[in-house]
Amino acid sequence: MARLLKLFSFVGVLLLGFSVLTGVGTSVYAAETLEESEVQESFLQPETIYQDSEGNIFTNNEVIVQKGNTDPRFQTRAPSAAPISIGILWTYKNKADGKKLRDTFRKVAISDGSLGAVAGLLGVAGIATGGITAVLAAITAGIGGTVAKRFTEAADKIVAHPNSGKIYMYIDHVTYKKL
């Protein structure tokens, strides 16, 4: 009887150990997967491009055109020097992200061009539009029927440079810059 109790105790400890290790393994896998998806999603987050009254053009993370010695991202904001949103910066760092962005731009180009359709298609692709909604509204309203042209231009830039890059989408044109 004592041997049987020892056997059941041993088996119980083994089962408990396996259940804890299985839970830990699942947690570690989930954490690694979460980190990978966070990194992948951060590559497809568009940024708003600003232009201030001095002609500086910049995003929150980089200065595109700087006039003068003062970094425009760190200047004190006065009512007369507040930045005006003028475009959207789309960044892709690998071929898969470029393909996803290109395919999404093609879908936007054949949509009706309304803000709801554009934001919806970007959302379905997993591209957050929260910070750029106002600029998207300006682009869709400001260029009206040429929404298709602007997004087609952007898709063509990605086709020409499929591995990585930055697409600067303005109301009147689209440019590409190498990472």
Phi, psi and omega in degrees: 000318180296323179294321179296318177295319178297319179298313179295323177296316180296314178297320178298317179295318178299313179298319178297317179298317178296320181293323177292315180296322178297316178297318179295316179300318178296318180295317180296316179299316180297319179295318179296318179296318179298315179299317180297318181290325177296318180295316181295317181293327183292337179289335185258019179271113179289156179238152176278136176261132182246155171225128179263181185292342179271357179095003176290137177240128187201165171246184176293337185251342183209152175264125181269310176228125180241126176252118180096185185266344185270129176295119185296340179287340184250006180287153176286136184272114174250157181306327182279345183244018181293139180291150177246129179291130181235353182184186181231135176258120177252129181240135173226135188249357176209170185297322180296317178295321178298317179296317180298315179294315179301312180298321178294317178299321178297319178295319178297320182298328180263003177280181180284352176084003179285158180301318180298317180293316181296310180297322179296314179294321177293320179297318178299325179282357180085020180257115182290137181244009184307309184282348184243009184302318181296320180289320175301319179298317180295319180293314182292325179279319185291327182254358173047246184290353182263016174303316180302318181296315182297315181288330175292318176302315181296317178297320179296324177296321179292322177299319180289333182226075191285339189280319180188163177158182178236130177251119178261111183254113177253174180296324186253351180196171178229136176232163179238144174223137179290144176291000000 
